[in-house]
Amino acid sequence: MTDTALLVIDAQESFRQRANWAEVDSPTYLRNQQALIDGAIQKGWKIVRVFHAEPEGIFSLASGFVRPLAELKLDKPDLEFFKFRHSAFVGSPLEVYLIENGIRRLVISGIRSEQCCETTTRHGSDLGWQVDYVTEATHTMPLTDAAGKTWTAEEIKARTAAVLDGRFARVCTIAEALAGETMAAAA
């Protein structure tokens, strides 16, 4: 039995409906996300697929877009649910599922690096899980801040990795996550 769970957060078609979806970057993300899923299956990890849902718009269940990205193959996740907040822990069955299944280590992946993936990482760490944040298996889009500066997806991912590493998670590669090396996050 494994004590590791892969979380695939918000890897859903809703994002393709946004004007800022970066198709130029998505093939690398999709390839990396699938490699992590495939590796997790081979390792016998629990796999949790999380979808973000909202009452209206492209993230509403009625839109038909709250479904897996077409390129990702994951037939039977161990747990699948809809979340309505940034953290996958809020108002969901996630914490109970992890405890009941003896999970001690979370491997975080999905969309958006700095939003739901980062928030779930911080929350999971604060609840006591060891967290691996796999930057290369996350995806995001450029953002423009209040001062008018546009941050590229690469800059956002680098910033996210910098603030998480050693504090809330071990930022690692797919290979490192699959190797199962452990390192507790610093307080």
OpenMM code with the backbone's topology and positions (N, CA, C; nanometers):
from openmm import Vec3, app, unit

residues = "MET THR ASP THR ALA LEU LEU VAL ILE ASP ALA GLN GLU SER PHE ARG GLN ARG ALA ASN TRP ALA GLU VAL ASP SER PRO THR TYR LEU ARG ASN GLN GLN ALA LEU ILE ASP GLY ALA ILE GLN LYS GLY TRP LYS ILE VAL ARG VAL PHE HIS ALA GLU PRO GLU GLY ILE PHE SER LEU ALA SER GLY PHE VAL ARG PRO LEU ALA GLU LEU LYS LEU ASP LYS PRO ASP LEU GLU PHE PHE LYS PHE ARG HIS SER ALA PHE VAL GLY SER PRO LEU GLU VAL TYR LEU ILE GLU ASN GLY ILE ARG ARG LEU VAL ILE SER GLY ILE ARG SER GLU GLN CYS CYS GLU THR THR THR ARG HIS GLY SER ASP LEU GLY TRP GLN VAL ASP TYR VAL THR GLU ALA THR HIS THR MET PRO LEU THR ASP ALA ALA GLY LYS THR TRP THR ALA GLU GLU ILE LYS ALA ARG THR ALA ALA VAL LEU ASP GLY ARG PHE ALA ARG VAL CYS THR ILE ALA GLU ALA LEU ALA GLY GLU THR MET ALA ALA ALA ALA".split()
positions = [
    Vec3(0.0841, -0.1191, 0.0000),
    Vec3(0.0000, 0.0000, 0.0000),
    Vec3(0.0883, 0.1251, 0.0000),
    Vec3(0.0500, 0.2242, -0.0742),
    Vec3(0.1284, 0.3466, -0.0854),
    Vec3(0.0798, 0.4524, 0.0132),
    Vec3(0.1694, 0.5419, 0.0517),
    Vec3(0.1294, 0.6539, 0.1368),
    Vec3(0.1335, 0.7856, 0.0591),
    Vec3(0.1322, 0.7750, -0.0746),
    Vec3(0.1426, 0.8923, -0.1617),
    Vec3(0.0180, 0.9071, -0.2474),
    Vec3(-0.0240, 1.0322, -0.2639),
    Vec3(-0.1355, 1.0626, -0.3533),
    Vec3(-0.0946, 1.1732, -0.4495),
    Vec3(-0.1245, 1.1528, -0.5764),
    Vec3(-0.1069, 1.2562, -0.6786),
    Vec3(-0.2373, 1.3334, -0.6888),
    Vec3(-0.2285, 1.4653, -0.6787),
    Vec3(-0.3436, 1.5511, -0.7004),
    Vec3(-0.3301, 1.6158, -0.8376),
    Vec3(-0.4292, 1.5942, -0.9220),
    Vec3(-0.4365, 1.6580, -1.0536),
    Vec3(-0.5466, 1.7627, -1.0404),
    Vec3(-0.5047, 1.8875, -1.0254),
    Vec3(-0.5951, 1.9961, -0.9899),
    Vec3(-0.6348, 2.0784, -1.1122),
    Vec3(-0.7631, 2.0863, -1.1373),
    Vec3(-0.8227, 2.1767, -1.2380),
    Vec3(-0.7675, 2.1608, -1.3789),
    Vec3(-0.7223, 2.0430, -1.4150),
    Vec3(-0.6746, 2.0176, -1.5519),
    Vec3(-0.7984, 1.9921, -1.6375),
    Vec3(-0.8680, 2.1012, -1.6698),
    Vec3(-1.0008, 2.0919, -1.7297),
    Vec3(-1.0166, 2.1841, -1.8500),
    Vec3(-1.1126, 2.1481, -1.9330),
    Vec3(-1.1376, 2.2202, -2.0580),
    Vec3(-1.1835, 2.3645, -2.0366),
    Vec3(-1.2322, 2.3988, -1.9195),
    Vec3(-1.2767, 2.5361, -1.8925),
    Vec3(-1.1695, 2.6384, -1.9290),
    Vec3(-1.0433, 2.6050, -1.8992),
    Vec3(-0.9353, 2.7013, -1.9242),
    Vec3(-0.9169, 2.7306, -2.0726),
    Vec3(-0.9438, 2.6338, -2.1574),
    Vec3(-0.9291, 2.6561, -2.3018),
    Vec3(-1.0269, 2.7602, -2.3536),
    Vec3(-1.1289, 2.7897, -2.2788),
    Vec3(-1.2299, 2.8861, -2.3203),
    Vec3(-1.1896, 3.0295, -2.2878),
    Vec3(-1.0832, 3.0450, -2.2148),
    Vec3(-1.0350, 3.1781, -2.1778),
    Vec3(-0.9449, 3.2345, -2.2866),
    Vec3(-0.9515, 3.3652, -2.3048),
    Vec3(-0.8695, 3.4321, -2.4063),
    Vec3(-0.7209, 3.4200, -2.3762),
    Vec3(-0.6839, 3.4055, -2.2489),
    Vec3(-0.5421, 3.4006, -2.2132),
    Vec3(-0.4855, 3.2589, -2.2079),
    Vec3(-0.5615, 3.1592, -2.2517),
    Vec3(-0.5086, 3.0220, -2.2564),
    Vec3(-0.3895, 3.0203, -2.3509),
    Vec3(-0.2786, 2.9674, -2.3078),
    Vec3(-0.1565, 2.9693, -2.3869),
    Vec3(-0.1356, 2.8340, -2.4550),
    Vec3(-0.1929, 2.8154, -2.5722),
    Vec3(-0.1758, 2.6895, -2.6449),
    Vec3(-0.0296, 2.6630, -2.6777),
    Vec3(0.0483, 2.7691, -2.6915),
    Vec3(0.1896, 2.7507, -2.7241),
    Vec3(0.2623, 2.6765, -2.6121),
    Vec3(0.2206, 2.6959, -2.4877),
    Vec3(0.2842, 2.6301, -2.3739),
    Vec3(0.2162, 2.4997, -2.3350),
    Vec3(0.0936, 2.4801, -2.3797),
    Vec3(0.0176, 2.3665, -2.3297),
    Vec3(0.0709, 2.2294, -2.3711),
    Vec3(0.1317, 2.2101, -2.4886),
    Vec3(0.1823, 2.0756, -2.5195),
    Vec3(0.2863, 2.0249, -2.4191),
    Vec3(0.3736, 2.1122, -2.3728),
    Vec3(0.4737, 2.0716, -2.2741),
    Vec3(0.4050, 2.0347, -2.1433),
    Vec3(0.3134, 2.1202, -2.0989),
    Vec3(0.2394, 2.0888, -1.9765),
    Vec3(0.1656, 1.9568, -1.9908),
    Vec3(0.0932, 1.9378, -2.0986),
    Vec3(0.0141, 1.8157, -2.1170),
    Vec3(0.1028, 1.6914, -2.1177),
    Vec3(0.2153, 1.6992, -2.1842),
    Vec3(0.3103, 1.5871, -2.1880),
    Vec3(0.3625, 1.5577, -2.0470),
    Vec3(0.3989, 1.6630, -1.9736),
    Vec3(0.4508, 1.6456, -1.8382),
    Vec3(0.3436, 1.5948, -1.7424),
    Vec3(0.2239, 1.6494, -1.7544),
    Vec3(0.1156, 1.6049, -1.6665),
    Vec3(0.0856, 1.4567, -1.6903),
    Vec3(0.0829, 1.4161, -1.8173),
    Vec3(0.0558, 1.2760, -1.8478),
    Vec3(0.1681, 1.1854, -1.7983),
    Vec3(0.2923, 1.2311, -1.8106),
    Vec3(0.4054, 1.1514, -1.7612),
    Vec3(0.3943, 1.1306, -1.6099),
    Vec3(0.3515, 1.2338, -1.5383),
    Vec3(0.3355, 1.2218, -1.3938),
    Vec3(0.2190, 1.1278, -1.3601),
    Vec3(0.1101, 1.1391, -1.4323),
    Vec3(-0.0033, 1.0478, -1.4117),
    Vec3(0.0395, 0.9042, -1.4381),
    Vec3(0.1059, 0.8822, -1.5510),
    Vec3(0.1506, 0.7468, -1.5865),
    Vec3(0.2460, 0.6905, -1.4819),
    Vec3(0.3383, 0.7737, -1.4354),
    Vec3(0.4321, 0.7295, -1.3325),
    Vec3(0.3618, 0.6976, -1.2013),
    Vec3(0.2637, 0.7779, -1.1658),
    Vec3(0.1881, 0.7540, -1.0423),
    Vec3(0.1111, 0.6223, -1.0502),
    Vec3(0.0544, 0.5950, -1.1667),
    Vec3(-0.0170, 0.4682, -1.1860),
    Vec3(0.0803, 0.3516, -1.1688),
    Vec3(0.1982, 0.3615, -1.2319),
    Vec3(0.2985, 0.2549, -1.2202),
    Vec3(0.3445, 0.2347, -1.0763),
    Vec3(0.3523, 0.3429, -0.9995),
    Vec3(0.3962, 0.3349, -0.8601),
    Vec3(0.2848, 0.2869, -0.7670),
    Vec3(0.1626, 0.2842, -0.8169),
    Vec3(0.0504, 0.2426, -0.7330),
    Vec3(0.0004, 0.3511, -0.6393),
    Vec3(0.0325, 0.4779, -0.6708),
    Vec3(-0.0146, 0.5889, -0.5888),
    Vec3(-0.1646, 0.6044, -0.6032),
    Vec3(-0.2277, 0.6616, -0.5040),
    Vec3(-0.3663, 0.7062, -0.5155),
    Vec3(-0.3645, 0.8289, -0.6067),
    Vec3(-0.4649, 0.8405, -0.6916),
    Vec3(-0.4741, 0.9568, -0.7797),
    Vec3(-0.6074, 1.0260, -0.7561),
    Vec3(-0.5991, 1.1559, -0.7278),
    Vec3(-0.7158, 1.2380, -0.7005),
    Vec3(-0.7278, 1.3419, -0.8111),
    Vec3(-0.8432, 1.3419, -0.8780),
    Vec3(-0.8680, 1.4428, -0.9826),
    Vec3(-0.9709, 1.5409, -0.9284),
    Vec3(-0.9332, 1.6693, -0.9349),
    Vec3(-1.0145, 1.7764, -0.8794),
    Vec3(-1.0538, 1.8703, -0.9932),
    Vec3(-1.1804, 1.9074, -0.9971),
    Vec3(-1.2294, 2.0047, -1.0940),
    Vec3(-1.2769, 2.1290, -1.0204),
    Vec3(-1.2478, 2.2465, -1.0777),
    Vec3(-1.2991, 2.3717, -1.0219),
    Vec3(-1.4342, 2.4017, -1.0860),
    Vec3(-1.5312, 2.4361, -1.0025),
    Vec3(-1.6644, 2.4689, -1.0523),
    Vec3(-1.7121, 2.6000, -0.9912),
    Vec3(-1.7923, 2.6718, -1.0680),
    Vec3(-1.8530, 2.7976, -1.0242),
    Vec3(-2.0002, 2.7972, -1.0654),
    Vec3(-2.0810, 2.8843, -1.0060),
    Vec3(-2.2241, 2.8842, -1.0375),
    Vec3(-2.2573, 2.9213, -1.1831),
    Vec3(-2.1749, 3.0058, -1.2429),
    Vec3(-2.2031, 3.0529, -1.3789),
    Vec3(-2.0759, 3.0554, -1.4622),
    Vec3(-2.0925, 3.0680, -1.5940),
    Vec3(-1.9794, 3.0852, -1.6840),
    Vec3(-1.9145, 2.9544, -1.7254),
    Vec3(-1.7914, 2.9658, -1.7759),
    Vec3(-1.7217, 2.8504, -1.8325),
    Vec3(-1.6779, 2.7482, -1.7283),
    Vec3(-1.6854, 2.7850, -1.6002),
    Vec3(-1.6536, 2.6910, -1.4931),
    Vec3(-1.7800, 2.6333, -1.4285),
    Vec3(-1.8949, 2.6644, -1.4854),
    Vec3(-2.0188, 2.6067, -1.4325),
    Vec3(-2.0366, 2.4664, -1.4885),
    Vec3(-2.0988, 2.3810, -1.4107),
    Vec3(-2.1231, 2.2444, -1.4568),
    Vec3(-2.2106, 2.2454, -1.5817),
    Vec3(-2.3014, 2.3422, -1.5921),
    Vec3(-2.3906, 2.3514, -1.7078),
    Vec3(-2.3165, 2.3866, -1.8369),
    Vec3(-2.1964, 2.4444, -1.8258),
    Vec3(-2.1218, 2.4857, -1.9454),
    Vec3(-2.0737, 2.3665, -2.0282),
    Vec3(-2.0552, 2.2526, -1.9636),
    Vec3(-2.0006, 2.1358, -2.0317),
    Vec3(-1.8483, 2.1357, -2.0407),
    Vec3(-1.7838, 2.2406, -1.9886),
    Vec3(-1.6380, 2.2504, -1.9961),
    Vec3(-1.5675, 2.1987, -1.8707),
    Vec3(-1.6420, 2.1671, -1.7672),
    Vec3(-1.5821, 2.1156, -1.6446),
    Vec3(-1.5653, 1.9646, -1.6624),
    Vec3(-1.4655, 1.9342, -1.7427),
    Vec3(-1.4302, 1.7951, -1.7755),
    Vec3(-1.2802, 1.7924, -1.8040),
    Vec3(-1.2184, 1.6741, -1.7997),
    Vec3(-1.0726, 1.6677, -1.8178),
    Vec3(-1.0279, 1.7235, -1.9536),
    Vec3(-0.9091, 1.7802, -1.9563),
    Vec3(-0.8489, 1.8190, -2.0838),
    Vec3(-0.8431, 1.6940, -2.1715),
    Vec3(-0.8822, 1.7086, -2.2952),
    Vec3(-0.9001, 1.5936, -2.3847),
    Vec3(-0.7751, 1.5071, -2.3985),
    Vec3(-0.6582, 1.5684, -2.3927),
    Vec3(-0.5339, 1.4947, -2.4139),
    Vec3(-0.4913, 1.4094, -2.2946),
    Vec3(-0.5450, 1.4374, -2.1782),
    Vec3(-0.5028, 1.3661, -2.0578),
    Vec3(-0.5811, 1.2365, -2.0429),
    Vec3(-0.5073, 1.1293, -2.0239),
    Vec3(-0.5676, 0.9968, -2.0083),
    Vec3(-0.5568, 0.9525, -1.8632),
    Vec3(-0.6707, 0.9459, -1.7984),
    Vec3(-0.6814, 0.8982, -1.6605),
    Vec3(-0.8223, 0.8437, -1.6459),
    Vec3(-0.8348, 0.7143, -1.6698),
    Vec3(-0.9675, 0.6540, -1.6749),
    Vec3(-1.0379, 0.6468, -1.5406),
    Vec3(-0.9665, 0.6055, -1.4387),
    Vec3(-1.0316, 0.5813, -1.3107),
    Vec3(-0.9510, 0.6372, -1.1941),
    Vec3(-0.9679, 0.7681, -1.1674),
    Vec3(-0.8995, 0.8203, -1.0487),
    Vec3(-0.9590, 0.7544, -0.9230),
    Vec3(-0.8805, 0.7504, -0.8185),
    Vec3(-0.9270, 0.6917, -0.6928),
    Vec3(-1.0312, 0.7796, -0.6248),
    Vec3(-1.0219, 0.9089, -0.6464),
    Vec3(-1.1188, 1.0049, -0.5949),
    Vec3(-1.1304, 1.1164, -0.6980),
    Vec3(-1.2533, 1.1599, -0.7215),
    Vec3(-1.2777, 1.2708, -0.8142),
    Vec3(-1.3887, 1.3561, -0.7542),
    Vec3(-1.3681, 1.4882, -0.7540),
    Vec3(-1.4716, 1.5758, -0.6986),
    Vec3(-1.4604, 1.7160, -0.7575),
    Vec3(-1.5648, 1.7955, -0.7332),
    Vec3(-1.5697, 1.9357, -0.7731),
    Vec3(-1.5410, 2.0200, -0.6501),
    Vec3(-1.4597, 2.1223, -0.6693),
    Vec3(-1.4345, 2.2166, -0.5602),
    Vec3(-1.4869, 2.3538, -0.6025),
    Vec3(-1.5198, 2.4339, -0.5038),
    Vec3(-1.5764, 2.5654, -0.5305),
    Vec3(-1.4932, 2.6769, -0.4694),
    Vec3(-1.3750, 2.6417, -0.4214),
    Vec3(-1.2792, 2.7371, -0.3648),
    Vec3(-1.1425, 2.7079, -0.4261),
    Vec3(-1.0437, 2.7917, -0.3962),
    Vec3(-0.9105, 2.7708, -0.4522),
    Vec3(-0.8436, 2.6458, -0.3965),
    Vec3(-0.8511, 2.6268, -0.2659),
    Vec3(-0.7887, 2.5091, -0.2049),
    Vec3(-0.8767, 2.3868, -0.2265),
    Vec3(-0.8152, 2.2778, -0.2676),
    Vec3(-0.8893, 2.1522, -0.2870),
    Vec3(-0.9349, 2.0925, -0.1543),
    Vec3(-0.8898, 2.1490, -0.0424),
    Vec3(-0.9297, 2.0987, 0.0887),
    Vec3(-1.0603, 2.1601, 0.1384),
    Vec3(-1.0972, 2.2776, 0.0886),
    Vec3(-1.2114, 2.3504, 0.1432),
    Vec3(-1.3429, 2.2943, 0.0884),
    Vec3(-1.4282, 2.2488, 0.1794),
    Vec3(-1.5610, 2.2015, 0.1428),
    Vec3(-1.5608, 2.0777, 0.0548),
    Vec3(-1.4569, 1.9946, 0.0681),
    Vec3(-1.4440, 1.8766, -0.0173),
    Vec3(-1.4181, 1.7528, 0.0683),
    Vec3(-1.4241, 1.6356, 0.0074),
    Vec3(-1.3937, 1.5124, 0.0808),
    Vec3(-1.2439, 1.4808, 0.0895),
    Vec3(-1.1577, 1.5701, 0.0425),
    Vec3(-1.0159, 1.5386, 0.0281),
    Vec3(-0.9486, 1.5007, 0.1597),
    Vec3(-0.9607, 1.5823, 0.2620),
    Vec3(-0.8886, 1.5560, 0.3870),
    Vec3(-0.9293, 1.4213, 0.4470),
    Vec3(-1.0576, 1.3938, 0.4515),
    Vec3(-1.1052, 1.2664, 0.5067),
    Vec3(-1.0522, 1.1497, 0.4240),
    Vec3(-1.0573, 1.1620, 0.2922),
    Vec3(-1.0074, 1.0562, 0.2043),
    Vec3(-0.8594, 1.0275, 0.2309),
    Vec3(-0.7794, 1.1325, 0.2408),
    Vec3(-0.6353, 1.1148, 0.2632),
    Vec3(-0.6075, 1.0460, 0.3968),
    Vec3(-0.6773, 1.0882, 0.4998),
    Vec3(-0.6585, 1.0278, 0.6322),
    Vec3(-0.7018, 0.8816, 0.6301),
    Vec3(-0.8190, 0.8544, 0.5750),
    Vec3(-0.8709, 0.7169, 0.5715),
    Vec3(-0.7817, 0.6225, 0.4915),
    Vec3(-0.7064, 0.6769, 0.3956),
    Vec3(-0.6213, 0.5936, 0.3114),
    Vec3(-0.4741, 0.5970, 0.3518),
    Vec3(-0.4438, 0.6544, 0.4669),
    Vec3(-0.3074, 0.6537, 0.5186),
    Vec3(-0.2088, 0.7339, 0.4356),
    Vec3(-0.2574, 0.8361, 0.3674),
    Vec3(-0.1702, 0.9187, 0.2820),
    Vec3(-0.0921, 1.0156, 0.3693),
    Vec3(0.0386, 1.0172, 0.3496),
    Vec3(0.1277, 1.1088, 0.4214),
    Vec3(0.1949, 1.2081, 0.3280),
    Vec3(0.1971, 1.1772, 0.1996),
    Vec3(0.2698, 1.2602, 0.1019),
    Vec3(0.1774, 1.2951, -0.0138),
    Vec3(0.1726, 1.4242, -0.0477),
    Vec3(0.0947, 1.4727, -0.1608),
    Vec3(0.1889, 1.5188, -0.2707),
    Vec3(0.1543, 1.4869, -0.3939),
    Vec3(0.2281, 1.5355, -0.5103),
    Vec3(0.1297, 1.6236, -0.5873),
    Vec3(0.1641, 1.7520, -0.5992),
    Vec3(0.0725, 1.8516, -0.6555),
    Vec3(0.1060, 1.8795, -0.8012),
    Vec3(0.0004, 1.8806, -0.8843),
    Vec3(0.0128, 1.9135, -1.0262),
    Vec3(-0.1178, 1.9761, -1.0723),
    Vec3(-0.1171, 2.0372, -1.1909),
    Vec3(-0.2410, 2.0884, -1.2479),
    Vec3(-0.2320, 2.2319, -1.2950),
    Vec3(-0.3481, 2.2968, -1.2975),
    Vec3(-0.3643, 2.4333, -1.3481),
    Vec3(-0.4290, 2.5163, -1.2369),
    Vec3(-0.3945, 2.6234, -1.2140),
    Vec3(-0.2970, 2.7238, -1.2305),
    Vec3(-0.1911, 2.7132, -1.1229),
    Vec3(-0.0680, 2.7245, -1.1669),
    Vec3(0.0477, 2.7095, -1.0787),
    Vec3(0.0350, 2.7939, -0.9533),
    Vec3(0.0039, 2.9226, -0.9715),
    Vec3(0.0060, 3.0208, -0.8628),
    Vec3(-0.1276, 3.0348, -0.7921),
    Vec3(-0.2266, 2.9642, -0.8371),
    Vec3(-0.3592, 2.9830, -0.7812),
    Vec3(-0.4008, 2.8567, -0.7057),
    Vec3(-0.4767, 2.7701, -0.7674),
    Vec3(-0.5281, 2.6528, -0.6961),
    Vec3(-0.4193, 2.5533, -0.6591),
    Vec3(-0.3174, 2.5381, -0.7416),
    Vec3(-0.2075, 2.4460, -0.7068),
    Vec3(-0.1294, 2.4995, -0.5868),
    Vec3(-0.0941, 2.6264, -0.5896),
    Vec3(-0.0202, 2.6852, -0.4775),
    Vec3(-0.1041, 2.6871, -0.3502),
    Vec3(-0.2303, 2.7256, -0.3610),
    Vec3(-0.3177, 2.7331, -0.2437),
    Vec3(-0.3357, 2.5961, -0.1797),
    Vec3(-0.3575, 2.4938, -0.2614),
    Vec3(-0.3723, 2.3577, -0.2091),
    Vec3(-0.2420, 2.3102, -0.1459),
    Vec3(-0.1291, 2.3463, -0.2040),
    Vec3(0.0012, 2.3111, -0.1476),
    Vec3(0.0176, 2.3701, -0.0084),
    Vec3(-0.0081, 2.4987, 0.0045),
    Vec3(0.0058, 2.5654, 0.1338),
    Vec3(-0.0890, 2.5040, 0.2370),
    Vec3(-0.2128, 2.4827, 0.1957),
    Vec3(-0.3136, 2.4279, 0.2860),
    Vec3(-0.2749, 2.2864, 0.3301),
    Vec3(-0.2325, 2.2034, 0.2347),
    Vec3(-0.1909, 2.0677, 0.2678),
    Vec3(-0.0733, 2.0650, 0.3631),
    Vec3(0.0224, 2.1523, 0.3414),
    Vec3(0.1382, 2.1617, 0.4301),
    Vec3(0.0949, 2.2039, 0.5700),
    Vec3(0.0093, 2.3047, 0.5781),
    Vec3(-0.0380, 2.3520, 0.7081),
    Vec3(-0.1174, 2.2450, 0.7828),
    Vec3(-0.1806, 2.1541, 0.7102),
    Vec3(-0.2551, 2.0448, 0.7733),
    Vec3(-0.1646, 1.9275, 0.8118),
    Vec3(-0.0359, 1.9328, 0.7714),
    Vec3(0.0595, 1.8326, 0.8168),
    Vec3(0.1072, 1.7326, 0.7127),
    Vec3(0.0640, 1.7451, 0.5892),
    Vec3(0.1133, 1.6530, 0.4869),
    Vec3(0.2494, 1.6976, 0.4365),
    Vec3(0.3304, 1.6014, 0.3966),
    Vec3(0.4525, 1.6307, 0.3231),
    Vec3(0.4066, 1.6575, 0.1801),
    Vec3(0.4527, 1.7650, 0.1208),
    Vec3(0.4042, 1.8034, -0.0115),
    Vec3(0.5202, 1.8184, -0.1092),
    Vec3(0.5060, 1.7531, -0.2225),
    Vec3(0.5952, 1.7750, -0.3370),
    Vec3(0.5179, 1.8563, -0.4385),
    Vec3(0.5746, 1.9673, -0.4798),
    Vec3(0.5129, 2.0546, -0.5793),
    Vec3(0.5932, 2.0373, -0.7082),
    Vec3(0.5292, 1.9829, -0.8108),
    Vec3(0.5987, 1.9497, -0.9353),
    Vec3(0.5719, 2.0610, -1.0376),
    Vec3(0.6568, 2.1624, -1.0360),
    Vec3(0.6372, 2.2809, -1.1198),
    Vec3(0.6200, 2.2459, -1.2672),
    Vec3(0.6996, 2.1509, -1.3180),
    Vec3(0.6926, 2.1183, -1.4602),
    Vec3(0.5616, 2.0481, -1.4984),
    Vec3(0.4840, 2.0062, -1.3994),
    Vec3(0.3523, 1.9459, -1.4252),
    Vec3(0.2412, 2.0394, -1.3777),
    Vec3(0.2722, 2.1706, -1.3798),
    Vec3(0.1690, 2.2721, -1.3575),
    Vec3(0.1681, 2.3649, -1.4781),
    Vec3(0.0587, 2.4364, -1.4919),
    Vec3(0.0424, 2.5260, -1.6065),
    Vec3(-0.0232, 2.6539, -1.5577),
    Vec3(0.0093, 2.7631, -1.6210),
    Vec3(-0.0559, 2.8896, -1.5913),
    Vec3(-0.0514, 2.9805, -1.7132),
    Vec3(-0.1088, 3.0969, -1.6998),
    Vec3(-0.1153, 3.1944, -1.8074),
    Vec3(-0.0564, 3.3267, -1.7593),
    Vec3(-0.0141, 3.4134, -1.8495),
    Vec3(0.0382, 3.5436, -1.8080),
    Vec3(-0.0668, 3.6228, -1.7289),
    Vec3(-0.0174, 3.7083, -1.6402),
    Vec3(-0.1031, 3.7953, -1.5585),
    Vec3(-0.0497, 3.9372, -1.5643),
    Vec3(-0.1395, 4.0330, -1.5606),
    Vec3(-0.1001, 4.1731, -1.5526),
    Vec3(-0.1385, 4.2230, -1.4142),
    Vec3(-0.0422, 4.2825, -1.3424),
    Vec3(-0.0688, 4.3288, -1.2068),
    Vec3(-0.1275, 4.4692, -1.2062),
    Vec3(-0.1567, 4.5205, -1.0879),
    Vec3(-0.2206, 4.6517, -1.0729),
    Vec3(-0.1348, 4.7663, -1.1254),
    Vec3(-0.0034, 4.7460, -1.1298),
    Vec3(0.0870, 4.8498, -1.1806),
    Vec3(0.1011, 4.8439, -1.3324),
    Vec3(0.0375, 4.7453, -1.3958),
    Vec3(0.0430, 4.7344, -1.5405),
    Vec3(0.1518, 4.6432, -1.5940),
    Vec3(0.2296, 4.5821, -1.5054),
    Vec3(0.3347, 4.4902, -1.5498),
    Vec3(0.2722, 4.3555, -1.5826),
    Vec3(0.3082, 4.3006, -1.6978),
    Vec3(0.2626, 4.1669, -1.7342),
    Vec3(0.3702, 4.0672, -1.6983),
    Vec3(0.3298, 3.9671, -1.6182),
    Vec3(0.4184, 3.8603, -1.5739),
    Vec3(0.3960, 3.7414, -1.6661),
    Vec3(0.5039, 3.6877, -1.7209),
    Vec3(0.4924, 3.5724, -1.8095),
    Vec3(0.4594, 3.4474, -1.7277),
    Vec3(0.4141, 3.3454, -1.7953),
    Vec3(0.3860, 3.2181, -1.7277),
    Vec3(0.5129, 3.1660, -1.6610),
    Vec3(0.6274, 3.1785, -1.7268),
    Vec3(0.7533, 3.1313, -1.6700),
    Vec3(0.7894, 3.2077, -1.5434),
    Vec3(0.7685, 3.3398, -1.5435),
    Vec3(0.7973, 3.4206, -1.4246),
    Vec3(0.7049, 3.3831, -1.3085),
    Vec3(0.5795, 3.3599, -1.3390),
    Vec3(0.4834, 3.3228, -1.2348),
    Vec3(0.5197, 3.1872, -1.1756),
    Vec3(0.5547, 3.0931, -1.2613),
    Vec3(0.5929, 2.9605, -1.2116),
    Vec3(0.7199, 2.9680, -1.1277),
    Vec3(0.8161, 3.0489, -1.1685),
    Vec3(0.9409, 3.0642, -1.0924),
    Vec3(0.9134, 3.1283, -0.9565),
    Vec3(0.8296, 3.2283, -0.9536),
    Vec3(0.7934, 3.2948, -0.8279),
    Vec3(0.7220, 3.1961, -0.7361),
    Vec3(0.6303, 3.1188, -0.7907),
    Vec3(0.5562, 3.0215, -0.7110),
    Vec3(0.6508, 2.9181, -0.6504),
    Vec3(0.7416, 2.8671, -0.7317),
    Vec3(0.8394, 2.7698, -0.6827),
    Vec3(0.9250, 2.8316, -0.5722),
    Vec3(0.9660, 2.9563, -0.5891),
    Vec3(1.0523, 3.0217, -0.4906),
    Vec3(0.9830, 3.0375, -0.3561),
    Vec3(0.8556, 3.0743, -0.3556),
    Vec3(0.7879, 3.0967, -0.2273),
    Vec3(0.7446, 2.9668, -0.1604),
    Vec3(0.7298, 2.8592, -0.2363),
    Vec3(0.6893, 2.7314, -0.1774),
    Vec3(0.8058, 2.6469, -0.1290),
    Vec3(0.9160, 2.6478, -0.2031),
    Vec3(1.0253, 2.5534, -0.1783),
    Vec3(1.0879, 2.5713, -0.0406),
    Vec3(1.0911, 2.4615, 0.0341),
    Vec3(1.1520, 2.4625, 0.1651),
    Vec3(1.0663, 2.5237, 0.2735),
    Vec3(0.9524, 2.5804, 0.2359),
    Vec3(0.8615, 2.6395, 0.3335),
    Vec3(0.7336, 2.5569, 0.3443),
    Vec3(0.6722, 2.5349, 0.2289),
    Vec3(0.5460, 2.4615, 0.2243),
    Vec3(0.5580, 2.3304, 0.1479),
    Vec3(0.6651, 2.3156, 0.0741),
    Vec3(0.6790, 2.1976, -0.0113),
    Vec3(0.8242, 2.1787, -0.0513),
    Vec3(0.8464, 2.0637, -0.1080),
    Vec3(0.9709, 2.0397, -0.1787),
    Vec3(0.9356, 2.0594, -0.3259),
    Vec3(0.9917, 2.1596, -0.3879),
    Vec3(0.9706, 2.1803, -0.5312),
    Vec3(1.0635, 2.0829, -0.6021),
    Vec3(1.0056, 2.0017, -0.6911),
    Vec3(1.0859, 1.8965, -0.7522),
    Vec3(1.0413, 1.8682, -0.8951),
    Vec3(1.1202, 1.7901, -0.9619),
    Vec3(1.0899, 1.7476, -1.0982),
    Vec3(0.9993, 1.6250, -1.0935),
    Vec3(0.9484, 1.5867, -1.2085),
    Vec3(0.8688, 1.4642, -1.2183),
    Vec3(0.9522, 1.3454, -1.1719),
    Vec3(1.0754, 1.3363, -1.2203),
    Vec3(1.1632, 1.2238, -1.1844),
    Vec3(1.1863, 1.2188, -1.0340),
    Vec3(1.2104, 1.3326, -0.9712),
    Vec3(1.2329, 1.3352, -0.8259),
    Vec3(1.1081, 1.2945, -0.7496),
    Vec3(0.9921, 1.3434, -0.7941),
    Vec3(0.8667, 1.3054, -0.7284),
    Vec3(0.8440, 1.1552, -0.7397),
    Vec3(0.8669, 1.1003, -0.8582),
    Vec3(0.8458, 0.9570, -0.8784),
    Vec3(0.9476, 0.8714, -0.8046),
    Vec3(1.0666, 0.9275, -0.7804),
    Vec3(1.1685, 0.8544, -0.7057),
    Vec3(1.1308, 0.8426, -0.5585),
    Vec3(1.0391, 0.9278, -0.5149),
    Vec3(0.9896, 0.9191, -0.3794),
    Vec3(1.0812, 0.9729, -0.2737),
    Vec3(1.1795, 1.0507, -0.3139),
    Vec3(1.2688, 1.1098, -0.2155),
    Vec3(1.1866, 1.1991, -0.1240),
    Vec3(1.2170, 1.1982, 0.0024),
    Vec3(1.1399, 1.2777, 0.0969),
    Vec3(1.2261, 1.3835, 0.1605),
    Vec3(1.1615, 1.4926, 0.1911),
    Vec3(1.2262, 1.6020, 0.2626),
    Vec3(1.1157, 1.6857, 0.3243),
    Vec3(1.1094, 1.6928, 0.4539),
    Vec3(1.0047, 1.7700, 0.5200),
    Vec3(1.0260, 1.9178, 0.4901),
    Vec3(0.9143, 1.9867, 0.4680),
    Vec3(0.9214, 2.1313, 0.4450),
    Vec3(0.9616, 2.2016, 0.5738),
    Vec3(1.0379, 2.3083, 0.5606),
    Vec3(1.0796, 2.3860, 0.6767),
    Vec3(0.9588, 2.4615, 0.7324),
    Vec3(0.9623, 2.4893, 0.8583),
    Vec3(0.8503, 2.5610, 0.9230),
    Vec3(0.8550, 2.7075, 0.8879),
] * unit.nanometer
topology = app.Topology()
chain = topology.addChain("A")
for resn in residues:
    res = topology.addResidue(resn, chain)
    for name in ("N", "CA", "C"):
        topology.addAtom(name, app.Element.getBySymbol(name[0]), res)
